Amino acid sequence: MRSRRNLYASLIAIFVIAAVWIGLGLVVNNSYYQLMFTLVPIWAVLGLSWNLLSGYTGLVSFGHAAFFGLGAYTVTIALVQYDITPWLGIPLGMIVGTLAGVVIGYPTFRLRGHYFALSMLAYPMALLYVFVWLGYQEVSLPMKREAPAYFMQFADYRVYIALAVGLLVVSLLISLAIERSRFGLSLVAIKQNEPAAEAAGIDTLAWKMRAIMLSGALAAAAGGLYAVVQLLVTPDSVFGMLTSAQALIVALFGGVGTLWGPLIGSAILIPLSETLQANLGDKIPGIQGVVYGIAIILVVVLAPEGIFWRVRDWVRRPRAVGLGQVDPIAPPLAAAAPEPVPPQRQPILIVANLSKSFGGLRAVADASFAVGDGEILGIIGPNGAGKTTLFNLLNGFLPPNSGSVTFAGRELIGLKPNRICRLGIGRTFQVVRAFARLSVLDNVVIGAYGKTVSEAEAVAAATAALAQVGLTGRAGALAGSLTNKELRLMELARALAGQPRLLLMDEPLAGLASHEIEDMLEVIRALATQGTTVVIIEHTMRAMVRLAERFIVLDHGAILASGQPGEIVKDESVIEAYLGKKWAAIRARG
């Protein structure tokens, strides 16, 4: 988690930078350079707004000019037509930007990858033509000499520098607060592995909607102040491709997903592009676009994540995180002596006639079974039998074609994975889905968000979960530095942090050495003795026959057999379909 020391350092840096920038602006007398000192913070705010959405969630937006332009035109039209001061027009523009975030985000977040990026590009293009059609091709802000301060019109341009820096400080403080909250951690989780975030109980759509609403508000504020400073608004200047490009490029150049990246990018690129435009614009039309194009090429080739990350990695000299700095891995909690299995368990999960097809392939075919409360149930079968598809149906990643799934009396069909997680079903994956750039503790804290209110509660739940699996000593290490065993234990801890009643484990023993398998089995047995129901997919049969109380065998999506391990390993149909002749020979030798 983030230290208080880092918080104080960031706060001091924000106010020192603000004071230095205002101080430099005060000694500049040239009006052109005063304008440049004003534009740098404005474009930095636009970059920060882009960063809140795209930098933290990984969803690349080519359309932030839509929010910027709406803010600019809201302030302009409010002043020109209704005589509303920009002091009120800018907040009004932020409201418009927030609402635009809702209108744009809800349908667009259904798209992924380049489809999302291209759809975002369409919004400012459409708005550009809408405002041209409405007759706002070129709108000048009227001079209000009777009350210039009231209408945010100052003879001394340095006042605008202070206003722009003030907006930048507010934006930086908002970004800093988000970075240190569950808001920011949830967005980073979405960026690094959205399915894992959903499975951990994070409502990814809700968090993305909050991000685009706040992003739209900040971009609109930047657009509103830009209109006041320039005194002239045209559709091309605020909705144009270059505006969206600047939002993206200042963040990309400085460092994506960081507090300081947009400020670094703006401080370097805006003065450079404006100076070249002033001196060479008449000879080389579009010189600003050339600057931004070169900036993108340099970043992609030399520092794909931006200047901030490259400098930070150079200063810290990349090394294995946590080695020699954390305690040895604590042994997992020992399992209590197994209690006699009751003859009949109350079913906690009931699956009835569940089916799923992909085109002509039937992945799950009319599956029906029940899982008893506190049971360890093994799901086995050959590759392609439909085991992982079954898990995806149980926790909401896939909708079934037919059938029902009832958990603790509640129908699950139609619910999102995050909702199913909060109802009490945890999930680990066949291929570990870690948030590699977060610490082990932060990875597990994300799993606790669905069942906790405060950050302190989430940290406490995560710490307890790490103790359950024996990873307390690695809490401060980056997830990307862990071994395969540690990654699987961390993912299990993340699922446990959500306090599940039922745990779905997809091949948790994959890639483990024999002694590591024994450690994992002890952890799973301990969970069962503490009352957690476990459904586990696994191919390591020697371990499974010692762990599971009951097996369900899948073959071509259908349930081939069900029963106690001793019965299943002797079933001729199971031997033929899955276990094979080698297992039969071992059984024959006794």
C-alpha positions as CSV (number, residue, x, y, z in Angstrom):
1,M,0.0,0.0,0.0
2,R,1.1,3.6,-0.4
3,S,3.1,5.1,2.4
4,R,2.3,8.4,4.1
5,R,5.8,9.5,3.4
6,N,5.2,9.3,-0.3
7,L,2.0,11.2,0.1
8,Y,3.7,14.1,1.8
9,A,6.5,14.1,-0.8
10,S,3.9,14.3,-3.6
11,L,2.0,17.1,-1.9
12,I,5.2,19.1,-1.3
13,A,6.2,18.6,-5.0
14,I,2.8,19.7,-6.3
15,F,2.9,23.0,-4.4
16,V,6.6,23.6,-5.1
17,I,6.0,23.2,-8.8
18,A,3.0,25.5,-8.7
19,A,4.9,28.2,-6.8
20,V,7.9,27.9,-9.2
21,W,5.7,28.1,-12.3
22,I,3.8,31.1,-11.0
23,G,7.1,32.7,-9.9
24,L,8.5,32.3,-13.4
25,G,5.4,33.6,-14.9
26,L,5.6,36.8,-12.8
27,V,9.0,37.7,-14.2
28,V,8.0,37.1,-17.8
29,N,6.9,40.3,-19.5
30,N,6.5,39.1,-23.1
31,S,2.8,38.4,-23.8
32,Y,3.5,35.5,-26.0
33,Y,5.5,33.7,-23.3
34,Q,2.9,34.5,-20.8
35,L,0.4,32.8,-23.0
36,M,2.7,29.8,-23.2
37,F,3.0,29.7,-19.4
38,T,-0.8,29.6,-19.3
39,L,-1.3,26.9,-22.0
40,V,1.2,24.4,-20.4
41,P,-1.0,23.9,-17.2
42,I,-4.2,23.8,-19.3
43,W,-2.9,21.1,-21.6
44,A,-1.5,19.3,-18.6
45,V,-5.0,19.2,-17.1
46,L,-6.3,17.8,-20.3
47,G,-3.6,15.2,-20.2
48,L,-4.4,14.4,-16.6
49,S,-8.1,14.0,-17.5
50,W,-7.1,11.6,-20.3
51,N,-4.8,9.8,-17.9
52,L,-7.7,9.2,-15.4
53,L,-9.5,7.2,-18.0
54,S,-6.9,5.7,-20.4
55,G,-3.8,5.8,-18.3
56,Y,-5.4,3.9,-15.3
57,T,-7.8,1.6,-17.1
58,G,-5.8,0.9,-20.3
59,L,-8.7,1.9,-22.5
60,V,-7.2,4.3,-25.1
61,S,-9.3,7.3,-25.9
62,F,-8.9,9.2,-29.1
63,G,-11.9,11.4,-28.3
64,H,-11.1,13.6,-25.3
65,A,-11.6,16.7,-27.5
66,A,-15.3,16.0,-27.1
67,F,-15.2,16.9,-23.4
68,F,-12.7,19.7,-24.0
69,G,-14.8,21.3,-26.7
70,L,-18.1,20.9,-24.7
71,G,-16.4,22.8,-21.8
72,A,-15.2,25.5,-24.1
73,Y,-18.5,26.0,-25.9
74,T,-20.5,25.8,-22.6
75,V,-18.5,28.7,-21.2
76,T,-18.6,30.7,-24.5
77,I,-22.3,30.3,-25.2
78,A,-23.2,30.9,-21.5
79,L,-21.3,34.2,-21.7
80,V,-22.4,35.3,-25.2
81,Q,-26.0,34.4,-25.0
82,Y,-26.9,34.5,-21.3
83,D,-24.3,36.9,-19.8
84,I,-23.2,34.2,-17.4
85,T,-19.7,34.7,-15.9
86,P,-17.0,32.1,-16.6
87,W,-16.7,31.7,-12.9
88,L,-20.0,29.9,-13.2
89,G,-19.6,28.8,-16.8
90,I,-16.6,26.6,-16.1
91,P,-18.4,24.6,-13.3
92,L,-21.4,24.4,-15.6
93,G,-19.1,23.1,-18.3
94,M,-17.8,20.5,-15.9
95,I,-21.4,19.3,-15.3
96,V,-21.9,19.0,-19.1
97,G,-18.6,17.1,-19.3
98,T,-19.7,14.7,-16.6
99,L,-23.1,14.1,-18.4
100,A,-21.3,13.6,-21.6
101,G,-19.1,11.0,-19.9
102,V,-22.3,9.1,-19.0
103,V,-23.7,9.3,-22.5
104,I,-20.5,8.3,-24.1
105,G,-19.3,5.8,-21.6
106,Y,-22.3,3.5,-21.2
107,P,-22.5,2.3,-24.8
108,T,-18.8,2.6,-25.6
109,F,-17.5,0.5,-22.7
110,R,-19.1,-2.5,-24.2
111,L,-16.3,-2.3,-26.8
112,R,-12.8,-3.5,-26.4
113,G,-9.3,-2.6,-27.8
114,H,-9.2,-0.7,-31.1
115,Y,-13.0,-0.8,-31.4
116,F,-13.2,1.3,-28.2
117,A,-10.5,3.7,-29.4
118,L,-12.1,4.2,-32.8
119,S,-15.5,4.7,-31.4
120,M,-14.2,7.4,-29.0
121,L,-12.7,9.2,-32.1
122,A,-16.2,9.5,-33.6
123,Y,-17.6,11.7,-30.8
124,P,-15.5,14.8,-31.3
125,M,-15.8,14.4,-35.0
126,A,-19.6,14.3,-34.8
127,L,-19.7,17.3,-32.3
128,L,-17.5,19.3,-34.6
129,Y,-20.0,19.1,-37.4
130,V,-23.0,19.6,-35.0
131,F,-21.6,22.9,-33.8
132,V,-20.8,24.0,-37.4
133,W,-24.4,23.1,-38.4
134,L,-25.7,25.1,-35.4
135,G,-23.8,28.2,-36.6
136,Y,-21.0,28.3,-34.1
137,Q,-18.2,28.2,-36.6
138,E,-16.3,31.1,-34.9
139,V,-17.5,32.6,-31.6
140,S,-15.6,35.5,-29.9
141,L,-16.0,36.2,-26.2
142,P,-17.3,39.8,-25.8
143,M,-15.2,42.2,-23.8
144,K,-16.9,43.2,-20.5
145,R,-15.1,46.4,-19.6
146,E,-17.7,47.3,-17.0
147,A,-16.8,44.3,-14.8
148,P,-13.7,42.6,-16.1
149,A,-12.8,40.6,-13.0
150,Y,-16.4,39.3,-12.7
151,F,-16.2,38.0,-16.3
152,M,-12.7,36.6,-15.8
153,Q,-11.1,39.2,-18.2
154,F,-7.8,40.6,-16.9
155,A,-5.5,43.1,-18.4
156,D,-2.5,41.4,-16.8
157,Y,-2.0,38.0,-18.5
158,R,-0.2,36.7,-15.5
159,V,-3.5,36.3,-13.7
160,Y,-4.4,33.7,-16.2
161,I,-1.2,31.9,-15.4
162,A,-2.2,31.7,-11.7
163,L,-5.7,30.5,-12.7
164,A,-4.3,27.8,-14.9
165,V,-1.9,26.7,-12.3
166,G,-4.7,26.6,-9.7
167,L,-6.7,24.4,-12.0
168,L,-3.6,22.2,-12.4
169,V,-3.1,21.9,-8.7
170,V,-6.7,20.9,-8.1
171,S,-6.4,18.3,-10.9
172,L,-3.2,16.9,-9.5
173,L,-4.7,16.7,-6.0
174,I,-7.7,14.8,-7.4
175,S,-5.4,12.4,-9.3
176,L,-3.2,11.9,-6.2
177,A,-6.3,11.1,-4.1
178,I,-7.5,8.6,-6.7
179,E,-4.1,7.0,-7.0
180,R,-4.1,6.3,-3.2
181,S,-7.7,5.1,-3.0
182,R,-9.7,2.0,-3.9
183,F,-10.8,3.9,-6.9
184,G,-7.3,4.1,-8.3
185,L,-6.4,0.6,-7.3
186,S,-9.5,-0.8,-8.9
187,L,-8.7,1.1,-12.1
188,V,-5.2,-0.3,-12.2
189,A,-6.5,-3.8,-11.6
190,I,-8.9,-3.3,-14.5
191,K,-6.0,-2.2,-16.7
192,Q,-3.7,-5.1,-15.8
193,N,-6.3,-7.9,-15.9
194,E,-10.0,-7.0,-16.2
195,P,-11.3,-10.6,-15.9
196,A,-9.3,-11.1,-12.7
197,A,-10.7,-7.8,-11.3
198,E,-14.3,-8.9,-12.1
199,A,-13.7,-12.3,-10.5
200,A,-12.3,-10.5,-7.4
201,G,-15.6,-8.6,-6.9
202,I,-14.8,-5.3,-8.7
203,D,-17.7,-3.9,-10.7
204,T,-15.5,-2.9,-13.7
205,L,-18.3,-1.1,-15.6
206,A,-19.2,1.0,-12.6
207,W,-15.6,2.0,-11.9
208,K,-15.0,2.8,-15.6
209,M,-18.1,5.0,-15.7
210,R,-16.9,6.9,-12.6
211,A,-13.5,7.4,-14.3
212,I,-14.9,8.7,-17.6
213,M,-17.3,11.0,-15.7
214,L,-14.5,12.6,-13.7
215,S,-12.3,12.6,-16.7
216,G,-14.9,14.4,-18.7
217,A,-15.4,17.0,-16.0
218,L,-11.6,17.8,-15.8
219,A,-11.3,18.0,-19.6
220,A,-14.3,20.3,-19.8
221,A,-12.8,22.6,-17.1
222,A,-9.6,22.8,-19.2
223,G,-11.6,23.6,-22.3
224,G,-13.6,26.3,-20.4
225,L,-10.4,28.0,-19.2
226,Y,-8.9,27.7,-22.7
227,A,-11.9,29.6,-24.2
228,V,-11.5,32.4,-21.6
229,V,-7.8,32.7,-22.3
230,Q,-8.0,32.6,-26.1
231,L,-11.2,34.7,-26.3
232,L,-12.1,32.8,-29.5
233,V,-13.6,29.4,-30.0
234,T,-13.9,27.4,-33.3
235,P,-15.0,23.8,-33.8
236,D,-11.6,22.9,-35.2
237,S,-9.7,24.4,-32.3
238,V,-11.5,22.5,-29.6
239,F,-13.0,19.4,-31.3
240,G,-10.3,18.9,-33.9
241,M,-8.0,15.8,-34.1
242,L,-5.0,17.8,-32.9
243,T,-6.8,18.5,-29.6
244,S,-7.5,14.8,-28.9
245,A,-3.9,14.0,-30.0
246,Q,-2.5,16.5,-27.6
247,A,-4.4,15.0,-24.7
248,L,-3.0,11.6,-25.5
249,I,0.5,12.6,-26.4
250,V,1.4,14.7,-23.4
251,A,0.4,11.8,-21.2
252,L,2.1,9.2,-23.4
253,F,5.3,11.2,-23.7
254,G,5.5,12.0,-20.0
255,G,4.4,8.7,-18.6
256,V,1.1,6.8,-18.9
257,G,-0.7,6.0,-15.6
258,T,1.4,8.3,-13.5
259,L,0.6,11.5,-11.6
260,W,3.5,13.4,-13.2
261,G,3.5,12.1,-16.7
262,P,1.0,14.6,-18.3
263,L,2.8,17.5,-16.5
264,I,6.2,16.3,-17.8
265,G,4.8,15.9,-21.4
266,S,3.1,19.2,-21.4
267,A,6.1,21.1,-20.0
268,I,8.3,19.7,-22.8
269,L,6.0,19.5,-25.8
270,I,3.7,22.5,-25.5
271,P,6.5,25.1,-25.5
272,L,8.4,23.3,-28.2
273,S,5.3,23.0,-30.5
274,E,4.1,26.6,-29.8
275,T,7.6,28.1,-30.4
276,L,8.0,26.2,-33.7
277,Q,4.4,27.2,-34.7
278,A,5.2,30.9,-34.1
279,N,8.5,30.8,-35.9
280,L,7.9,28.3,-38.7
281,G,4.1,28.0,-38.9
282,D,3.9,30.2,-42.0
283,K,6.6,28.2,-43.8
284,I,5.7,24.7,-42.6
285,P,1.9,24.5,-42.1
286,G,1.0,21.9,-39.5
287,I,4.4,22.0,-37.7
288,Q,2.6,21.3,-34.4
289,G,1.4,18.0,-35.8
290,V,4.9,17.2,-36.9
291,V,6.2,17.8,-33.3
292,Y,3.6,15.5,-31.9
293,G,4.2,12.8,-34.5
294,I,7.9,12.8,-33.8
295,A,7.2,12.7,-30.0
296,I,5.0,9.6,-30.5
297,I,7.8,7.9,-32.5
298,L,10.4,8.7,-30.0
299,V,8.3,7.4,-27.1
300,V,7.4,4.2,-28.8
301,V,11.0,3.4,-29.8
302,L,12.9,4.7,-26.7
303,A,10.5,4.7,-23.8
304,P,7.2,2.9,-24.5
305,E,5.7,3.8,-21.2
306,G,6.9,7.4,-21.2
307,I,9.8,9.5,-19.7
308,F,8.7,9.1,-16.1
309,W,8.9,5.3,-16.1
310,R,12.2,5.3,-18.0
311,V,13.8,7.7,-15.5
312,R,12.3,6.0,-12.5
313,D,13.6,2.6,-13.7
314,W,17.0,4.1,-14.4
315,V,17.2,5.6,-10.9
316,R,16.1,2.5,-9.1
317,R,18.3,0.2,-11.2
318,P,15.9,-2.7,-11.9
319,R,16.4,-5.6,-9.7
320,A,14.3,-8.4,-8.2
321,V,11.9,-6.7,-5.9
322,G,11.7,-8.0,-2.3
323,L,14.7,-10.3,-2.4
324,G,16.7,-9.9,0.8
325,Q,14.1,-7.4,2.1
326,V,11.2,-9.6,3.2
327,D,10.9,-12.4,5.7
328,P,11.1,-16.0,4.4
329,I,7.8,-17.4,3.3
330,A,6.0,-18.6,6.4
331,P,4.7,-22.2,6.3
332,P,1.0,-22.5,5.5
333,L,-1.3,-23.0,8.4
334,A,-1.5,-26.7,9.3
335,A,-4.8,-28.4,8.6
336,A,-6.7,-29.5,11.6
337,A,-7.4,-33.3,11.9
338,P,-10.1,-34.2,9.4
339,E,-13.5,-34.6,10.9
340,P,-15.7,-37.6,9.9
341,V,-17.6,-36.8,6.7
342,P,-21.3,-36.4,7.5
343,P,-23.4,-38.9,5.6
344,Q,-25.4,-36.1,4.0
345,R,-24.4,-32.5,3.4
346,Q,-26.8,-29.7,2.7
347,P,-26.2,-28.6,-1.0
348,I,-24.8,-25.1,-1.3
349,L,-24.6,-25.1,-5.1
350,I,-27.1,-26.7,-7.4
351,V,-26.6,-27.0,-11.1
352,A,-29.5,-28.1,-13.2
353,N,-29.5,-28.9,-17.0
354,L,-26.7,-26.5,-17.7
355,S,-25.6,-26.2,-21.4
356,K,-23.3,-24.0,-23.4
357,S,-22.5,-24.2,-27.1
358,F,-20.1,-22.3,-29.3
359,G,-21.5,-22.6,-32.8
360,G,-21.7,-26.3,-33.5
361,L,-19.5,-27.2,-30.5
362,R,-21.3,-28.2,-27.4
363,A,-18.9,-27.3,-24.6
364,V,-21.2,-28.2,-21.7
365,A,-24.1,-30.6,-22.3
366,D,-27.0,-30.7,-19.9
367,A,-24.9,-30.9,-16.8
368,S,-26.7,-31.4,-13.5
369,F,-25.0,-31.9,-10.1
370,A,-25.0,-30.5,-6.5
371,V,-22.1,-29.5,-4.2
372,G,-22.5,-30.0,-0.5
373,D,-21.7,-27.3,2.0
374,G,-18.0,-27.9,3.1
375,E,-17.3,-30.5,0.5
376,I,-14.1,-30.8,-1.6
377,L,-15.4,-31.7,-5.1
378,G,-13.0,-32.6,-7.9
379,I,-13.9,-31.9,-11.5
380,I,-11.7,-34.1,-13.8
381,G,-11.6,-35.0,-17.5
382,P,-9.5,-34.8,-20.6
383,N,-8.4,-31.5,-22.2
384,G,-11.3,-29.9,-24.0
385,A,-13.9,-31.7,-21.8
386,G,-15.5,-28.4,-20.8
387,K,-14.2,-28.0,-17.3
388,T,-13.1,-24.4,-17.5
389,T,-16.2,-23.5,-19.5
390,L,-18.2,-25.0,-16.7
391,F,-16.4,-22.7,-14.2
392,N,-17.0,-19.7,-16.5
393,L,-20.7,-20.5,-16.5
394,L,-20.8,-20.9,-12.7
395,N,-19.3,-17.5,-11.9
396,G,-20.8,-15.4,-14.7
397,F,-18.1,-15.0,-17.3
398,L,-20.3,-16.8,-19.9
399,P,-24.1,-16.9,-20.2
400,P,-25.5,-20.5,-20.6
401,N,-27.8,-21.4,-23.5
402,S,-30.0,-23.2,-21.0
403,G,-30.2,-24.4,-17.4
404,S,-29.9,-22.9,-13.9
405,V,-27.3,-22.4,-11.2
406,T,-28.4,-21.8,-7.7
407,F,-26.1,-20.8,-4.9
408,A,-27.3,-20.7,-1.3
409,G,-30.9,-20.4,-2.6
410,R,-30.0,-17.6,-5.0
411,E,-30.2,-17.9,-8.8
412,L,-26.9,-16.9,-10.4
413,I,-27.8,-16.9,-14.1
414,G,-27.7,-13.3,-15.5
415,L,-25.5,-12.0,-12.7
416,K,-22.1,-10.4,-13.4
417,P,-18.9,-12.1,-12.1
418,N,-18.4,-9.3,-9.6
419,R,-21.9,-9.7,-8.2
420,I,-21.4,-13.5,-7.9
421,C,-18.1,-12.9,-6.1
422,R,-19.8,-10.6,-3.6
423,L,-22.5,-13.3,-3.0
424,G,-19.7,-15.6,-1.8
425,I,-18.1,-17.5,-4.7
426,G,-14.3,-17.0,-5.1
427,R,-12.3,-18.0,-8.2
428,T,-8.7,-18.8,-9.2
429,F,-7.6,-19.3,-12.8
430,Q,-5.9,-22.0,-14.8
431,V,-3.3,-19.4,-15.8
432,V,-2.6,-17.1,-12.9
433,R,-4.1,-13.7,-13.4
434,A,-1.9,-11.4,-11.3
435,F,-1.7,-7.6,-11.3
436,A,2.0,-7.8,-12.0
437,R,3.0,-4.2,-11.2
438,L,1.2,-4.1,-7.9
439,S,2.5,-5.5,-4.6
440,V,1.3,-8.8,-3.3
441,L,-0.6,-7.0,-0.6
442,D,-2.3,-4.7,-3.1
443,N,-3.2,-7.7,-5.2
444,V,-5.0,-9.3,-2.3
445,V,-6.5,-6.0,-1.0
446,I,-8.4,-5.8,-4.4
447,G,-10.1,-9.1,-3.5
448,A,-11.3,-7.7,-0.2
449,Y,-13.0,-4.6,-1.7
450,G,-16.3,-6.5,-2.3
451,K,-16.8,-7.3,1.4
452,T,-15.3,-4.3,3.1
453,V,-16.1,-0.6,3.4
454,S,-12.9,1.1,4.6
455,E,-9.4,0.8,3.3
456,A,-8.3,-0.4,6.8
457,E,-10.8,-3.2,6.7
458,A,-9.6,-4.3,3.3
459,V,-6.0,-4.3,4.4
460,A,-6.9,-6.3,7.5
461,A,-8.8,-8.9,5.4
462,A,-5.9,-9.1,2.9
463,T,-3.3,-9.5,5.7
464,A,-5.4,-12.3,7.2
465,A,-5.7,-14.0,3.8
466,L,-2.0,-13.9,3.2
467,A,-1.4,-15.5,6.6
468,Q,-3.8,-18.3,5.6
469,V,-1.7,-19.2,2.6
470,G,1.7,-18.5,4.2
471,L,2.6,-15.5,2.2
472,T,2.9,-12.9,4.9
473,G,6.6,-12.4,4.3
474,R,6.1,-11.5,0.7
475,A,3.4,-8.9,1.2
476,G,5.7,-6.0,0.0
477,A,7.1,-7.8,-3.0
478,L,5.9,-7.0,-6.5
479,A,3.6,-9.7,-7.9
480,G,5.8,-9.9,-11.0
481,S,8.7,-11.1,-8.9
482,L,7.0,-14.1,-7.5
483,T,7.6,-17.8,-8.3
484,N,4.8,-19.9,-9.8
485,K,3.9,-21.4,-6.4
486,E,3.9,-17.9,-4.8
487,L,1.7,-16.6,-7.6
488,R,-0.8,-19.4,-7.1
489,L,-0.9,-18.8,-3.4
490,M,-1.3,-15.1,-3.9
491,E,-4.2,-15.6,-6.3
492,L,-5.8,-18.0,-3.7
493,A,-5.3,-15.3,-1.0
494,R,-7.0,-12.8,-3.2
495,A,-10.0,-15.1,-3.6
496,L,-10.0,-15.7,0.2
497,A,-9.9,-12.0,1.0
498,G,-13.5,-11.8,-0.4
499,Q,-14.6,-14.3,2.4
500,P,-16.1,-16.9,0.0
501,R,-18.3,-19.7,1.0
502,L,-17.5,-21.5,-2.2
503,L,-14.1,-21.5,-3.9
504,L,-13.7,-22.5,-7.6
505,M,-10.0,-23.5,-8.2
506,D,-8.9,-24.1,-11.8
507,E,-5.7,-26.3,-11.9
508,P,-4.0,-24.8,-8.8
509,L,-1.3,-27.5,-8.9
510,A,-0.2,-26.8,-12.4
511,G,3.5,-26.3,-12.7
512,L,4.3,-27.1,-9.1
513,A,7.0,-29.5,-7.9
514,S,6.0,-32.5,-5.8
515,H,6.9,-30.8,-2.5
516,E,5.0,-27.6,-3.5
517,I,2.0,-29.7,-4.4
518,E,2.0,-31.1,-0.8
519,D,2.1,-27.6,0.6
520,M,-0.8,-26.5,-1.6
521,L,-2.9,-29.6,-0.6
522,E,-2.3,-28.7,3.0
523,V,-3.6,-25.2,2.4
524,I,-6.7,-26.4,0.6
525,R,-7.5,-29.0,3.3
526,A,-7.1,-26.3,6.0
527,L,-9.7,-24.2,4.1
528,A,-12.1,-27.1,4.0
529,T,-11.8,-27.7,7.7
530,Q,-12.6,-24.0,8.3
531,G,-15.9,-24.4,6.4
532,T,-15.0,-23.3,2.9
533,T,-16.5,-25.4,0.1
534,V,-14.0,-26.2,-2.7
535,V,-14.6,-27.2,-6.3
536,I,-11.3,-28.0,-7.9
537,I,-10.3,-28.7,-11.5
538,E,-7.1,-30.7,-11.7
539,H,-5.2,-33.2,-13.8
540,T,-2.8,-34.4,-11.1
541,M,-4.7,-37.5,-10.2
542,R,-2.3,-38.8,-7.5
543,A,-2.9,-35.6,-5.6
544,M,-6.6,-35.4,-6.3
545,V,-7.5,-38.9,-5.1
546,R,-6.0,-37.9,-1.7
547,L,-7.8,-34.5,-1.6
548,A,-11.2,-34.7,-3.1
549,E,-14.2,-36.3,-1.3
550,R,-16.0,-36.8,-4.6
551,F,-15.3,-36.6,-8.3
552,I,-17.3,-35.5,-11.3
553,V,-15.9,-36.6,-14.6
554,L,-16.6,-34.5,-17.7
555,D,-16.1,-35.8,-21.3
556,H,-17.1,-33.7,-24.3
557,G,-19.1,-31.4,-22.1
558,A,-21.2,-34.1,-20.5
559,I,-21.0,-35.7,-17.1
560,L,-19.5,-39.2,-17.7
561,A,-19.4,-40.4,-14.1
562,S,-19.8,-39.1,-10.5
563,G,-18.8,-40.7,-7.2
564,Q,-16.1,-41.3,-4.6
565,P,-12.5,-41.3,-5.8
566,G,-12.1,-45.0,-5.1
567,E,-15.1,-45.7,-7.4
568,I,-14.1,-43.3,-10.2
569,V,-10.6,-44.6,-10.6
570,K,-12.0,-48.1,-11.2
571,D,-14.7,-47.1,-13.6
572,E,-13.9,-48.6,-17.0
573,S,-15.6,-45.7,-18.9
574,V,-13.4,-43.2,-17.0
575,I,-10.3,-45.2,-17.6
576,E,-11.0,-45.4,-21.3
577,A,-12.0,-41.7,-21.7
578,Y,-9.5,-40.1,-19.4
579,L,-7.2,-42.1,-17.1
580,G,-5.9,-44.4,-19.9
581,K,-4.2,-47.7,-20.0
582,K,-1.2,-46.7,-17.9
583,W,-3.5,-46.0,-14.9
584,A,-5.3,-49.3,-15.5
585,A,-2.0,-51.1,-15.4
586,I,-1.0,-49.4,-12.2
587,R,-4.4,-50.5,-10.7
588,A,-3.9,-54.0,-11.9
589,R,-0.6,-54.3,-10.1
590,G,-2.4,-53.3,-6.9
